[in-house]
Amino acid sequence: MKLMLLSDIAFAGMTERTMAIAPDIMVRLLVELCRFLTEAADVAREIAPMRPPAVAAFDLACANAALAPTSATTPICSTS
């Protein structure tokens, strides 16, 4: 989510010509941002308390559903 927001802002700035960012710098910026977000998520996962198996299974199902093609009537993830 954070990556999408920040990359959308960067690309919007380039498109609207409000930020003069060379394409090679934009690529480097996005690659480094991806690396940072991945590393931050890994650290957060390492220090987080252990989740119960049911919670972990639910989170995995939600993540898999978010990646799968869906129709407009199929909920991605529901707590009920």
Summary of the structure (lengths in Angstrom):
residues: 80
radius of gyration: 17.5
end to end distance: 23.9
largest distance: 49.0
contacts: 140
relative contact order: 0.08
helix: 68%
strand: 0%
